[in-house]
Amino acid sequence: MSRRPWNIVLPVVFALVSGRLALESVLDFRSVGSHASIYTDAARAWLAGGDPWQVGPPAAIFAGPPPMLLPFVPFVGLPLDVTRLVWVGGSLALAIWTLRRIGLPGYWLAFPPLFQAIQLGHPEVLVLWLLVSGGVASGLAAVIKPYAGFALLAERRWAAITLGLLVVAVTAAFLPWPRFVEDFPRISATLAEQSHGDSTFGVPLAMAVAVLALASLGVRRGLWLAAPVLWPSAQPIYKVTAIPWISPVLALFWAVPIPGATLAGLLAEVALLQAARRWHLPAWLESGTQPAGLARAPESPVPLSEPARLAARA
């Protein structure tokens, strides 16, 4: 009952923001699955001896680390439309499974960072699925997206981290790491130009405030939420990997494409949590600071009860 206001406000906000994204896709259908297409072209260029970090349109040139090419290698020989269909449809299926696993309502498919990741055929949803699935295989999430290592550290998945490091070490023998290192300044500049997020990275005072705010939430939750706040040139879709520990308050701030909203949402959450320790807040407001999902280790087969969820916030 205490979450009822959020189950009204969040779907409306999600629909408004994601509706604009959907309209853009209708007006330019080429954007649907476009990232899957670009990353597959980058993998094709690498296999042909070319430079994968010059592949893509000016606004979306491939700028990921070499291991990010691996999931797209199986698609280099397939027609473009098949690649787009598989990644968009597959991302949607994985997102539905993941939301059910962590106990989030279906309207979270419209959470703008998640909606955009599905729309673009971006591997972010695959990374989230690996993290939520748990087990040793979840270490592959950090191979695709290094900042997924925050979540692995939060869950103390040492075996998974070891697997990720082994995969990176073994694939280093044939992945284009020398070219990546040589061109790193240019690649970093490309990534910065294409970034539409509002990470605090590079702003010392803002970074310090963000670190303190994350630490106040507890080590486990702070690590899950760290990537979109602290990672260099973070994109809005980096929020996808934090979904298991995002609260309604954070979701509200993190859904809107306003510069500074990422840190502002984190600070609002911390302020409300501190206020709740001193005064009696309305139940709906206090529930807005609790993770919207199960707030549990993904390996746990039994959902937490509501009291246990509230106790798990720290």
N, C-alpha and C positions, 0 to 999 in steps of 0.2 A: 504493500500500500504506500509506503514512504517513497517508493520510486515512481509512483504514478505520474507526478508532474514531469519527471525527466522522460518518461515514455511518451509524453506528448510533445515536449519542447524539442528533444533531440531529433525525432523523425522529421519534424517540420524544417529544422535548420539543415539537416542532412539533405532533405529533398530539394531545398532551395539551391544549395551550393552544387550538389551533384546534378541537379536538373540543368544547370548552366553547362556543365561538362558534357552531359548527354546531348544537349542542343548543338554544341560544337561538333560532336561526332556525326550528328545528322547532317549538318551543313558541310562537313568534310569527312566523309566516311574513311578516307585514307588514314585518319588518326587512330582508328580501331585496330589494335594489334601492331601499331607502328613501332613500338620499342622492340617487340619480338622480331619484327622484320629487320630493324637496324642491327640488332645484336647478332642475328643470323648472318647478315651480310658481313659483319665484322669477323665472325668466325670463318666465313668463306674466304675473306681476304687473307686472314692469317694462314689458313691451310694452303692457299695459293702462293704464299711467300710475300704477300703484300703487308701494308701497314693497317692494322684494324682500327687504329686511333685517328684515321682520317676518313672513316666511313660514316655516312649519315648526312642529313641536311644540316645547314649551318646552325640551326637552333637545337639540334639533338645529335651531335657527333658522339660516337662511342667514346667513353672516357673511364670505363671500369678497369679494375685490375685484371691481369691475364686469366686467372681461374674463372672469371665470370663468363669467359667464352665457352667453357666446357658444356654447360647445359644446352647450348645451341648448336653444337657440332652435329648431333643427329638430324638436324633439320636443313643442313646446307644443300642437300640434293632434292628437297621437296619444293613443290610450287609455293609461291609466296602466299597465296590465299589459304593453303592448307596450314602453313606455319602460323599464320595469324589466327585461324580458327582454333587450332590445337591449344595455343597459349591463352587466348581469351576464354575459350570454353573450359579449358583445364583449370585456369585460375579461378573461374567462377565456381567450379565444382569443389576445388580445394578450400575456397573461402567459406562456402556453405558448410562443409564438413568441420572446419575449424571453429566457426561460430557456434555450431551445435556442441562441439566438444567442450568449449569453455563456458557454455551456457548463456550466450548473448542472443537477444531477440533478432529476428530476421532483418529488421530495418537497419541493422548495422552494416548490411551490404551496401547501403547508401552512404556510410561514413566516407566523406570525400577522399581522403588518402587511399582507402581501400577500393572505393569505386574507380578511382583513376588508375590504380595499379592493375585492376582487372581490365579496364577499358584499353589500356596501352599494351596489355600482354607482357607486363613487367614481371621479372622473377621475384619481386618482393613478396608476393602471395606464397610462392613456393618456399621461400625462406621462413615465413611465418608458420606454414604447415609443418615444416621440419622441426621447428622449435617446439610447437605444441604437441607434435607426435611424440617427442621425447626419445629417450634411448641414445645409444651410441651414434646412430645415424644422424642425429640432430647436429653433430659436429660439421656436417656438410653445409649447414646454413652459413657458417662463418667462412667457408671456402668461397661461396658465391658472393656473400656480403660480409666483409670483415667485421663491421660493427655488430653483427649478430653475436659476436663473442661476448658482448656485455651480458646478454641473456644467459649464455652458457655459464659465465662466471657467477651470475646471480643464483643459478640452480646447482652450482658446484658439480657440473658434469665433466669431470676430469677426463674420463674415458672418451667422451665426445670431442673434447678439446684436443686430446692426443690424436684422435682419428683425423680431425681437420688439419692439424699440423703435418701429419704423415702424408695426407693427400697433396697438400701444397708442396712438400718436399719432393715427392715422387714425380708430380707433374711438372716441377720446375725444370726437369731434364729436357722437356720438349715445348713448353709454353714460351712465348716471346718475352721473357723477363728482361733480357739485355736491352731490347728496343724500348720497353716500358721505362726502365731506369734511365736510359739515355735521353728519352723524350719527356721525362717526368715534369719538368717545368712547363712545357707546352700543354701537356695533358691536364695538369693542375689548373692552368689558366683557362682551358676549355671548360673544365668542370665548374669553375667559379663563375664563368660567364653564363653557363646554362642553369645555374642554381636559382631556384625560386623559393627556397626555404628561408628561414630566419634563425639559423643556428647562431649561438653566441660565440662560436669559435673565432679567435682573432681579436676579440674585444675583451681585454683582461678583466675589467671590472664586471662586465656582464657575465663572463665565464665564472668568476669567483662567486657571484650571487647565485648562478645556476647550480654550481657544485654544492654550495651550502643548502640550497633548497632541496636538491635531490637527496643529500645526506640526511636531511631531517625526516624524509619519508622512510628511512631505513635502507640498509645496503641492498637488500634483495629488490625491492620495488624501484629504488633509485637507479639501479643498473638497467632494469628493463626499460625505463623511461629515458635513459641517457642519450641515445643516438640522435634523435631529432633536435636535442637541445645543445649538444656539445660537439657532434661530429663535423669536420670541415665540409663546407659546401653542402650541407644537408638539404635534401629535397623534401617536400611535403610528404611524399609517399614513404619516407623513412619512419613515419609514425605508425605504419602498418605493423611493424614488428613489436611495437609497444602495446598493441591492442589488449592482450590478456590482463594488463595492469592499468589500463586507462579508466579513470573515473568519469561519471557524467559531466562534472565540472570541467575536467580536462578535455573531454570530447567536445564540449560546447566551444571552448576556445580553439582547440586544434582543428575544428571543422572549417573555420572561417579563414579565407586567404587574406589576412591582414598582417602586414609586417609587425613583428614584435608579439604576436598573439601566442606564440609557443611559450616564450618565457613568462608572459603575463598570465597565462593559464596555470603554469606551475606555481607562480607566486600566489595566485588567488587560492589555489588548493592548499598551499602551506598556511596561508593566513586563516582560512576556514578551519583547518585542523587545529591550529593553535587556539583559535577562539572556542572551539568545541571543548577544549580541555579546561577552559576557564568559566564558560557560561553554557547554559542549556540552549542549544540551537533547535529550531524546528526540525522534526524528524526528516522531512524531505530534503532539507538543506544539508544535514549531516550525512544522509545517505548519498548525497551528490559527491562526497569526497571519497567514497569507497569504490574500489575497482568494480567496474560494471560486470565483469565476467566472474569466474569462479574464484579468482585470487588464490590459486593453489598451484602446487607443482603439477605440470602437465602430465606427469606419469601417474598421478593419483587417480585410481579408477572410480573413486567415490566423491561426488560433489560435496563441498562444504555446506553446512547449514548456514542460515543467515547470521546467527550469533557468531559462528566461527569465522565467517567472512569479515565481520566487523572487527573481530579480535586480530585478524591477520593483516590489518591495514599497515601496521608498523613492521 
